[in-house]
Amino acid sequence: MSAPLPCIIALGPQSEGLARQLASALPGEALIAPADPVAAMREVFMAGRPLIGLCASGILIRALCGLLADKRAEPPVIAVSAHGKDIVPLLGGHGGANELARRIGWITGGYAAITTATDNRFHLALDDPPKGYRLANPQDVKAFAAALLRGETVRLEGHAPWISRSGLPLKADGPLRITVTEKALSGSPGHLVYHPATLCLGVGLARGAAAEEVAALADGCMKEAGLAGAALAAMGTLDIKADEPALAALSRELGVPLRLFDAQRLAQIDVPNPSEVVARETGTPSVAEAAALALAGDGGKLIVTKTKSANATCAIALAPRPVTDPPGGRRGALFVTGLGPGAPDMRTPRAARALMEASDWVGYGLYLDLAGDLAAGKRLHPFPLGKERDRVRHALKLAEEGRQVALLCSGDAAIYAMAALVFEELDKAAQEGALARCAVEVIPGVSAFQAASARAGALIGHDFCAISLSDLLTPWETIEKRLAAAAAGDFVTALYNPRSRRRTRQLERALEIFRAHRPPSTPVIIAANLGRENEKVRVVTLGQSDPREVDMLSIVLIGNGASRILVRGDGQLQAWTPRGYGRKEEA
């Protein structure tokens, strides 16, 4: 898959110019003066993105120290001084940090403080080859490097300019070997094997072909030709197959990007095995062979011609040089993203990753503002309140164009938010025969009722339900029946959309219904602006509840018959609901 973009974090405006310079030149994304720098650094690191901090090394170390676990999986982390002259790779030196530090030095005229031995002596990192090359046996690098540092020479087999131009002691009969090849070789402590990303896999398949069949066919083609999976650069197919699950599964399994070509483009490519049947059905006489050659570009040649299974075809082309930016279109994706209540530290790592991966953000203006700490470099598509369907349709349209789109929702994306409307639109399109080909992922978040309960104690410690009091989309008669059922069923109940300037009677009626089933001492939580500026959380009783305290940015939680209010030593009131452990222990 394509490498994630680095994130450059500037702690203050004095480093903003350098951050934007690096973001433009690397390229990357600049994040200027985040409200919570430590949280921002941790989010970027947990998302697996290279992190460049324009700050003291100690700040990065303290921010990330509790997250360090596996150096082979951790992304590069680099500290850069405010003037850009001092560049220190802190983590992932042989995972891209050293090379990234050098690139920053070239941009700023600064000095990259590389401390790894082979880098300093031979001007390359054996276990961090440049983009377009992959090391087959990283477990052997330590022994190989030790032999180099003892004075052994190296025999180079194959072509790799970055090795030829390095400071390695190359000799035709050297006892150490480096082989650069597309063939599957295992290597050894005295033999490093590098695979150039020059293999391009073309795939054609029938609608609904099984993922296992397509994977087995591709694997068989590779093994029969003795090719290494690490030498695969990309896989390609016809654009109308973008939504085939088998292709998405194969792309994930092989770890390479999927690229899409229209029939007109593929029909222009000469192939050895055209098919009139395929041409009648798709508009191009070849899919697998043509897609493989389209990926390989000028000078590419087929090394595995069309190979068939019952429902799929595969072909493999060899590119004349590593394919680091595969041509073709990308399958679009829509991430329906729950932001949580609002504060960055209540946002899930998956939501943060989706926001950073997306090229476009769509949402109500307030929701775009809530994620503003990650908005640098994003195309923003704000919509006013009340234009929910327009929001969803626009997001789907962008995703169908091949973009990576985040549809931002407050709280949880599937609780009184946009997820259901997305699937309503997808279902409507399917019934009209217009299947959406973009990927759709719903990313949950911390909902308002969870945040309110947690802020005030543990009111949803037992069975609970949520009811929206807005009658814009649901008739009030239906809402009132649900309120009566929740009250009679003794559920802890969260009331969403409890009151607005125009809707004042609904909350009063809801409280009347619950008062008929609960004692006046029942705890009630009134929470507003959760996770945002001016957050207010109060614990009152059902008998004291005043609807006038509630506005459209509030949520109201009503306890059940067993819920209690705890008065802490400092006078703080907390609401909680027993789970029933006392009865269990008595039994």
ChimeraX attribute file (.defattr): number of C-alpha atoms within 10 A of each C-alpha:
attribute: neighborCount
match mode: 1-to-1
recipient: residues
	/A:1	12
	/A:2	11
	/A:3	9
	/A:4	14
	/A:5	17
	/A:6	23
	/A:7	27
	/A:8	28
	/A:9	26
	/A:10	25
	/A:11	21
	/A:12	15
	/A:13	11
	/A:14	14
	/A:15	19
	/A:16	19
	/A:17	15
	/A:18	22
	/A:19	26
	/A:20	20
	/A:21	16
	/A:22	22
	/A:23	20
	/A:24	13
	/A:25	11
	/A:26	14
	/A:27	13
	/A:28	22
	/A:29	23
	/A:30	25
	/A:31	25
	/A:32	22
	/A:33	17
	/A:34	18
	/A:35	13
	/A:36	13
	/A:37	21
	/A:38	16
	/A:39	15
	/A:40	22
	/A:41	23
	/A:42	20
	/A:43	25
	/A:44	23
	/A:45	23
	/A:46	18
	/A:47	20
	/A:48	18
	/A:49	21
	/A:50	26
	/A:51	25
	/A:52	32
	/A:53	25
	/A:54	26
	/A:55	18
	/A:56	13
	/A:57	18
	/A:58	10
	/A:59	15
	/A:60	22
	/A:61	15
	/A:62	10
	/A:63	16
	/A:64	18
	/A:65	10
	/A:66	9
	/A:67	11
	/A:68	13
	/A:69	9
	/A:70	7
	/A:71	13
	/A:72	9
	/A:73	11
	/A:74	19
	/A:75	23
	/A:76	26
	/A:77	30
	/A:78	27
	/A:79	26
	/A:80	26
	/A:81	17
	/A:82	20
	/A:83	13
	/A:84	20
	/A:85	15
	/A:86	18
	/A:87	26
	/A:88	23
	/A:89	25
	/A:90	19
	/A:91	21
	/A:92	19
	/A:93	25
	/A:94	20
	/A:95	21
	/A:96	21
	/A:97	24
	/A:98	29
	/A:99	22
	/A:100	22
	/A:101	27
	/A:102	20
	/A:103	17
	/A:104	24
	/A:105	19
	/A:106	12
	/A:107	16
	/A:108	17
	/A:109	13
	/A:110	19
	/A:111	17
	/A:112	22
	/A:113	16
	/A:114	19
	/A:115	13
	/A:116	13
	/A:117	14
	/A:118	19
	/A:119	18
	/A:120	13
	/A:121	14
	/A:122	17
	/A:123	15
	/A:124	23
	/A:125	23
	/A:126	20
	/A:127	23
	/A:128	19
	/A:129	20
	/A:130	14
	/A:131	13
	/A:132	17
	/A:133	22
	/A:134	20
	/A:135	20
	/A:136	21
	/A:137	17
	/A:138	18
	/A:139	14
	/A:140	17
	/A:141	19
	/A:142	13
	/A:143	14
	/A:144	22
	/A:145	19
	/A:146	14
	/A:147	17
	/A:148	19
	/A:149	14
	/A:150	8
	/A:151	10
	/A:152	17
	/A:153	19
	/A:154	22
	/A:155	18
	/A:156	22
	/A:157	13
	/A:158	12
	/A:159	13
	/A:160	16
	/A:161	8
	/A:162	12
	/A:163	18
	/A:164	12
	/A:165	11
	/A:166	15
	/A:167	15
	/A:168	19
	/A:169	14
	/A:170	18
	/A:171	14
	/A:172	11
	/A:173	11
	/A:174	14
	/A:175	13
	/A:176	20
	/A:177	23
	/A:178	20
	/A:179	19
	/A:180	21
	/A:181	21
	/A:182	22
	/A:183	20
	/A:184	19
	/A:185	19
	/A:186	11
	/A:187	19
	/A:188	18
	/A:189	18
	/A:190	17
	/A:191	22
	/A:192	25
	/A:193	24
	/A:194	28
	/A:195	26
	/A:196	29
	/A:197	26
	/A:198	26
	/A:199	33
	/A:200	32
	/A:201	30
	/A:202	30
	/A:203	28
	/A:204	26
	/A:205	24
	/A:206	12
	/A:207	14
	/A:208	12
	/A:209	17
	/A:210	16
	/A:211	16
	/A:212	11
	/A:213	16
	/A:214	25
	/A:215	19
	/A:216	13
	/A:217	22
	/A:218	23
	/A:219	15
	/A:220	14
	/A:221	21
	/A:222	22
	/A:223	14
	/A:224	9
	/A:225	13
	/A:226	13
	/A:227	20
	/A:228	20
	/A:229	20
	/A:230	22
	/A:231	26
	/A:232	28
	/A:233	29
	/A:234	28
	/A:235	28
	/A:236	33
	/A:237	31
	/A:238	27
	/A:239	17
	/A:240	14
	/A:241	20
	/A:242	24
	/A:243	18
	/A:244	17
	/A:245	16
	/A:246	21
	/A:247	24
	/A:248	16
	/A:249	15
	/A:250	20
	/A:251	19
	/A:252	13
	/A:253	10
	/A:254	18
	/A:255	17
	/A:256	20
	/A:257	20
	/A:258	25
	/A:259	23
	/A:260	22
	/A:261	23
	/A:262	18
	/A:263	21
	/A:264	12
	/A:265	14
	/A:266	24
	/A:267	19
	/A:268	13
	/A:269	16
	/A:270	13
	/A:271	20
	/A:272	11
	/A:273	12
	/A:274	17
	/A:275	13
	/A:276	12
	/A:277	12
	/A:278	14
	/A:279	15
	/A:280	10
	/A:281	9
	/A:282	17
	/A:283	16
	/A:284	23
	/A:285	24
	/A:286	30
	/A:287	33
	/A:288	31
	/A:289	34
	/A:290	35
	/A:291	33
	/A:292	31
	/A:293	28
	/A:294	27
	/A:295	31
	/A:296	28
	/A:297	18
	/A:298	10
	/A:299	10
	/A:300	19
	/A:301	20
	/A:302	21
	/A:303	13
	/A:304	18
	/A:305	20
	/A:306	24
	/A:307	17
	/A:308	18
	/A:309	13
	/A:310	11
	/A:311	15
	/A:312	21
	/A:313	22
	/A:314	30
	/A:315	28
	/A:316	32
	/A:317	27
	/A:318	27
	/A:319	24
	/A:320	14
	/A:321	17
	/A:322	20
	/A:323	24
	/A:324	15
	/A:325	12
	/A:326	21
	/A:327	17
	/A:328	19
	/A:329	18
	/A:330	22
	/A:331	23
	/A:332	21
	/A:333	23
	/A:334	28
	/A:335	25
	/A:336	30
	/A:337	31
	/A:338	32
	/A:339	29
	/A:340	27
	/A:341	27
	/A:342	23
	/A:343	16
	/A:344	24
	/A:345	16
	/A:346	16
	/A:347	20
	/A:348	18
	/A:349	18
	/A:350	17
	/A:351	24
	/A:352	21
	/A:353	18
	/A:354	21
	/A:355	25
	/A:356	25
	/A:357	18
	/A:358	20
	/A:359	16
	/A:360	22
	/A:361	27
	/A:362	24
	/A:363	26
	/A:364	21
	/A:365	15
	/A:366	17
	/A:367	22
	/A:368	23
	/A:369	14
	/A:370	21
	/A:371	18
	/A:372	14
	/A:373	17
	/A:374	24
	/A:375	21
	/A:376	17
	/A:377	16
	/A:378	16
	/A:379	13
	/A:380	16
	/A:381	16
	/A:382	16
	/A:383	18
	/A:384	12
	/A:385	11
	/A:386	9
	/A:387	11
	/A:388	17
	/A:389	14
	/A:390	12
	/A:391	24
	/A:392	22
	/A:393	15
	/A:394	18
	/A:395	26
	/A:396	27
	/A:397	17
	/A:398	19
	/A:399	25
	/A:400	20
	/A:401	15
	/A:402	18
	/A:403	21
	/A:404	24
	/A:405	30
	/A:406	30
	/A:407	30
	/A:408	29
	/A:409	29
	/A:410	26
	/A:411	27
	/A:412	25
	/A:413	25
	/A:414	21
	/A:415	18
	/A:416	18
	/A:417	18
	/A:418	25
	/A:419	24
	/A:420	15
	/A:421	17
	/A:422	24
	/A:423	13
	/A:424	14
	/A:425	16
	/A:426	18
	/A:427	15
	/A:428	13
	/A:429	13
	/A:430	12
	/A:431	10
	/A:432	9
	/A:433	9
	/A:434	11
	/A:435	13
	/A:436	18
	/A:437	20
	/A:438	22
	/A:439	19
	/A:440	19
	/A:441	14
	/A:442	20
	/A:443	21
	/A:444	22
	/A:445	25
	/A:446	19
	/A:447	21
	/A:448	26
	/A:449	25
	/A:450	18
	/A:451	19
	/A:452	28
	/A:453	23
	/A:454	15
	/A:455	19
	/A:456	21
	/A:457	19
	/A:458	19
	/A:459	31
	/A:460	27
	/A:461	16
	/A:462	17
	/A:463	14
	/A:464	18
	/A:465	15
	/A:466	18
	/A:467	17
	/A:468	17
	/A:469	22
	/A:470	19
	/A:471	14
	/A:472	7
	/A:473	8
	/A:474	11
	/A:475	11
	/A:476	14
	/A:477	10
	/A:478	10
	/A:479	18
	/A:480	17
	/A:481	11
	/A:482	16
	/A:483	24
	/A:484	16
	/A:485	13
	/A:486	21
	/A:487	24
	/A:488	15
	/A:489	13
	/A:490	18
	/A:491	19
	/A:492	25
	/A:493	24
	/A:494	25
	/A:495	22
	/A:496	21
	/A:497	22
	/A:498	25
	/A:499	25
	/A:500	16
	/A:501	7
	/A:502	6
	/A:503	15
	/A:504	15
	/A:505	12
	/A:506	20
	/A:507	22
	/A:508	15
	/A:509	14
	/A:510	18
	/A:511	19
	/A:512	12
	/A:513	18
	/A:514	23
	/A:515	16
	/A:516	12
	/A:517	16
	/A:518	21
	/A:519	15
	/A:520	14
	/A:521	17
	/A:522	22
	/A:523	31
	/A:524	28
	/A:525	27
	/A:526	24
	/A:527	26
	/A:528	23
	/A:529	17
	/A:530	24
	/A:531	20
	/A:532	13
	/A:533	10
	/A:534	9
	/A:535	11
	/A:536	15
	/A:537	19
	/A:538	19
	/A:539	20
	/A:540	20
	/A:541	20
	/A:542	21
	/A:543	15
	/A:544	12
	/A:545	19
	/A:546	14
	/A:547	18
	/A:548	10
	/A:549	12
	/A:550	20
	/A:551	18
	/A:552	14
	/A:553	14
	/A:554	23
	/A:555	24
	/A:556	26
	/A:557	24
	/A:558	27
	/A:559	31
	/A:560	30
	/A:561	17
	/A:562	17
	/A:563	23
	/A:564	20
	/A:565	21
	/A:566	15
	/A:567	11
	/A:568	9
	/A:569	7
	/A:570	6
	/A:571	8
	/A:572	11
	/A:573	16
	/A:574	22
	/A:575	27
	/A:576	22
	/A:577	21
	/A:578	15
	/A:579	14
	/A:580	11
	/A:581	9
	/A:582	9
	/A:583	8
	/A:584	8
	/A:585	7
	/A:586	6
	/A:587	6
